[in-house]
C-alpha cells in the first residue's frame, strides 16, 4: 500500500485560495497548500448555481487498485483508518480491527458495517464543477487517497442518510463531530476547487459561527 493520505510537509502555504478560477478548471501544477480559518476558506469558495444535468454515478470510476497491491480504494481507507490494526490476508481480506465512525461517534469491529463516504458526494461534486472534468480527473477524485479527509469510513446507516446531500440538507448527528465535518467538507471543496451554491454557503456560514477556532488545511489537487 504505497499511497499516502495526507499533506506534503514542504508544501508552500498560501494565505488565500484563488477562488476566482472557474469551478471546473484544472488547478496550477504546483501543490499549493491551504491553511485558513474556516470562515475565510468558505468565503474563498466560488459561489455558483449548481446543475445535475447529465450526472451518472458511473462517470466516476471508483474503488480502483491504483497501486496494484491487491487492495482497492475502499480497503485502503479501512486499513488506514483502523483504530486497532486489522490483519490483511489474501486478496486484501481484512480480519480483526476496530473503527470509529465520527459522524455518529460509534465504534465497530465489523468492516462490513462501514461505508466509505466521499466527503463531498459524487453527485454534489458533479453539480459544483466536476461535470466539466475529464474522466481521468473524476476517477482521481473518486479515489482520492492523497488527502486524509476526502474519503472517510463511517457507519453505513449514516452514509445512506447523508446520501448526496450537501450541508443545507444534512449534517452529522454527533455534536462532537460538527466542527470536524465542517472543516472536512470545506477542505474537500477547496482541494478540488468546487463551487458552493447559496443555500450551501448559508449553511456553512451558520455552522462556522460555532467553530471559530476551526481551520481548513489541505492542498490543491493536481
C-alpha positions as CSV (number, residue, x, y, z in Angstrom):
1,X,0.0,0.0,0.0
2,X,2.1,2.8,-1.3
3,X,-0.4,5.7,-1.4
4,X,-0.1,8.2,1.4
5,X,-3.1,10.0,2.7
6,X,-2.0,13.4,4.0
7,X,-0.3,16.8,3.4
8,X,3.2,17.3,2.0
9,X,5.2,18.9,4.8
10,X,7.3,21.0,2.5
11,X,4.3,22.4,0.5
12,X,4.0,26.1,0.1
13,X,1.4,27.7,2.4
14,X,-0.6,30.4,0.6
15,X,-2.7,32.9,2.6
16,X,-5.7,32.9,0.2
17,X,-7.1,30.4,-2.2
18,X,-7.5,31.8,-5.7
19,X,-11.3,31.3,-5.7
20,X,-11.9,33.3,-8.9
21,X,-11.0,30.4,-11.1
22,X,-13.9,28.5,-12.6
23,X,-15.1,25.6,-10.6
24,X,-14.2,23.1,-13.3
25,X,-10.8,24.5,-14.2
26,X,-7.7,22.5,-13.6
27,X,-5.5,23.9,-10.8
28,X,-1.9,25.1,-11.3
29,X,0.6,22.2,-11.4
30,X,2.3,23.3,-8.1
31,X,1.0,21.5,-5.0
32,X,-0.3,24.7,-3.3
33,X,-1.1,24.2,0.4
34,X,-4.0,25.9,2.1
35,X,-4.2,26.7,5.8
36,X,-7.1,29.1,6.6
37,X,-9.6,29.8,9.3
38,X,-12.8,28.0,8.2
39,X,-14.8,31.2,7.7
40,X,-12.2,32.6,5.4
41,X,-11.9,29.3,3.5
42,X,-15.7,29.4,2.9
43,X,-15.5,32.9,1.6
44,X,-12.8,31.8,-0.9
45,X,-15.0,29.1,-2.5
46,X,-16.6,30.1,-5.8
47,X,-20.3,30.9,-5.5
48,X,-22.3,29.4,-8.4
49,X,-25.6,27.8,-9.2
50,X,-25.5,24.1,-9.4
51,X,-26.8,21.7,-12.1
52,X,-27.1,17.9,-12.0
53,X,-27.8,17.7,-15.8
54,X,-26.1,14.7,-17.3
55,X,-25.0,13.1,-14.0
56,X,-24.4,9.4,-13.8
57,X,-22.6,7.7,-10.9
58,X,-20.7,5.6,-13.4
59,X,-18.9,8.7,-14.7
60,X,-16.8,8.5,-11.5
61,X,-14.9,5.2,-11.7
62,X,-14.2,4.3,-8.1
63,X,-12.8,1.6,-5.8
64,X,-9.8,1.0,-8.1
65,X,-6.5,-0.5,-7.0
66,X,-4.3,2.4,-8.0
67,X,-1.0,0.9,-6.7
68,X,-1.8,-2.7,-7.7
69,X,-1.2,-4.1,-4.3
70,X,-4.4,-6.1,-4.2
71,X,-6.3,-3.6,-2.0
72,X,-8.8,-1.3,-3.7
73,X,-9.6,2.2,-2.5
74,X,-12.2,1.0,-0.1
75,X,-9.8,-1.4,1.6
76,X,-7.0,1.2,1.7
77,X,-9.3,3.6,3.6
78,X,-10.3,0.9,6.1
79,X,-6.7,-0.1,6.7
80,X,-5.6,3.5,7.1
81,X,-8.5,4.5,9.5
82,X,-8.5,1.4,11.7
83,X,-8.1,2.4,15.4
84,X,-7.0,-1.1,16.0
85,X,-5.0,-2.7,13.2
86,X,-6.7,-5.3,11.0
87,X,-4.8,-8.2,9.6
88,X,-4.6,-8.1,5.8
89,X,-4.9,-11.5,4.1
90,X,-5.0,-12.8,0.6
91,X,-7.0,-10.6,-1.8
92,X,-6.9,-7.9,0.9
93,X,-9.3,-9.8,3.2
94,X,-9.4,-7.9,6.5
95,X,-9.8,-9.7,9.8
96,X,-9.9,-8.2,13.2
97,X,-9.6,-4.4,13.6
98,X,-11.7,-1.7,15.0
99,X,-13.0,1.5,13.5
100,X,-14.5,4.8,14.8
101,X,-17.3,6.4,12.7
102,X,-17.0,10.0,13.7
103,X,-20.3,11.1,12.1
104,X,-22.3,9.3,14.8
105,X,-19.5,8.7,17.3
106,X,-19.8,4.9,17.1
107,X,-17.1,2.2,17.2
108,X,-17.3,-1.1,15.4
109,X,-15.2,-4.2,14.8
110,X,-17.1,-5.1,11.6
111,X,-15.6,-3.6,8.5
112,X,-18.7,-4.8,6.6
113,X,-20.9,-2.4,8.7
114,X,-18.9,0.6,7.3
115,X,-19.3,2.5,4.1
116,X,-16.5,4.7,2.6
117,X,-18.1,8.1,2.2
118,X,-17.0,10.6,-0.3
119,X,-16.9,13.7,1.9
120,X,-18.4,15.7,-0.9
121,X,-20.6,13.1,-2.6
122,X,-20.1,12.3,-6.3
123,X,-23.4,13.9,-7.3
124,X,-22.6,17.0,-5.4
125,X,-19.2,17.2,-6.9
126,X,-20.7,16.9,-10.4
127,X,-23.2,19.7,-9.5
128,X,-20.4,22.0,-8.4
129,X,-17.8,21.6,-11.1
130,X,-16.9,18.0,-11.8
131,X,-19.2,17.9,-14.7
132,X,-16.6,19.9,-16.6
133,X,-13.8,17.5,-15.8
134,X,-12.5,14.7,-17.9
135,X,-12.9,11.0,-16.9
136,X,-9.4,10.7,-15.5
137,X,-9.9,13.6,-13.1
138,X,-13.2,12.3,-12.0
139,X,-11.6,8.9,-11.3
140,X,-8.8,10.6,-9.2
141,X,-11.5,12.5,-7.3
142,X,-13.5,9.3,-6.6
143,X,-10.3,7.5,-5.3
144,X,-8.6,10.4,-3.6
145,X,-6.2,8.8,-1.1
146,X,-3.8,11.8,-1.0
147,X,-5.9,13.9,1.4
148,X,-6.9,12.3,4.7
149,X,-10.5,13.6,4.8
150,X,-11.6,13.2,1.2
151,X,-12.8,9.6,2.0
152,X,-13.9,8.5,5.4
153,X,-15.1,5.2,6.9
154,X,-18.5,5.7,8.6
155,X,-21.4,3.6,9.5
156,X,-23.5,2.5,6.5
157,X,-26.6,4.0,8.1
158,X,-25.2,7.5,8.4
159,X,-23.7,7.4,4.9
160,X,-27.0,6.4,3.4
161,X,-28.8,9.1,5.5
162,X,-26.4,11.6,4.1
163,X,-26.7,10.2,0.5
164,X,-25.9,13.0,-1.9
165,X,-27.0,15.9,0.3
166,X,-25.0,19.0,0.9
167,X,-24.8,20.8,4.3
168,X,-28.0,22.7,3.7
169,X,-29.9,19.4,3.8
170,X,-27.8,17.1,6.1
171,X,-25.4,17.4,9.0
172,X,-23.6,15.0,11.2
173,X,-25.7,13.8,14.1
174,X,-22.9,13.7,16.7
175,X,-22.4,17.2,18.2
176,X,-18.8,16.4,18.8
177,X,-18.3,15.9,15.1
178,X,-19.7,19.2,13.8
179,X,-16.6,21.3,13.5
180,X,-14.6,18.5,12.0
181,X,-17.3,17.8,9.4
182,X,-17.4,21.5,8.6
183,X,-13.6,21.5,8.1
184,X,-13.6,18.3,6.1
185,X,-16.3,19.5,3.8
186,X,-14.8,22.8,3.1
187,X,-11.3,21.3,2.7
188,X,-12.6,18.9,0.1
189,X,-14.3,21.6,-1.9
190,X,-11.2,23.7,-1.6
191,X,-8.8,20.9,-2.6
192,X,-10.8,20.2,-5.8
193,X,-11.8,23.8,-6.4
194,X,-15.5,23.0,-6.4
195,X,-18.2,25.7,-6.0
196,X,-20.9,26.2,-3.5
197,X,-24.4,27.4,-4.1
198,X,-26.1,30.0,-2.0
199,X,-28.1,27.6,0.3
200,X,-24.9,25.6,0.9
201,X,-22.9,28.7,1.7
202,X,-25.5,29.9,4.1
203,X,-25.5,26.6,5.9
204,X,-21.7,26.6,6.1
205,X,-21.5,30.2,7.3
206,X,-24.0,29.4,10.1
207,X,-22.0,26.3,11.2
208,X,-18.8,28.3,11.1
209,X,-20.1,30.7,13.8
210,X,-20.0,27.8,16.2
211,X,-16.4,26.8,15.1
212,X,-14.4,30.0,15.4
213,X,-11.1,28.2,16.0
214,X,-11.5,25.6,13.2
215,X,-9.0,25.7,10.4
216,X,-9.1,24.3,6.9
217,X,-5.8,22.5,6.0
218,X,-5.4,20.9,2.6
219,X,-3.6,21.1,-0.7
220,X,-4.9,21.8,-4.1
221,X,-5.3,18.6,-6.1
222,X,-3.1,18.2,-9.1
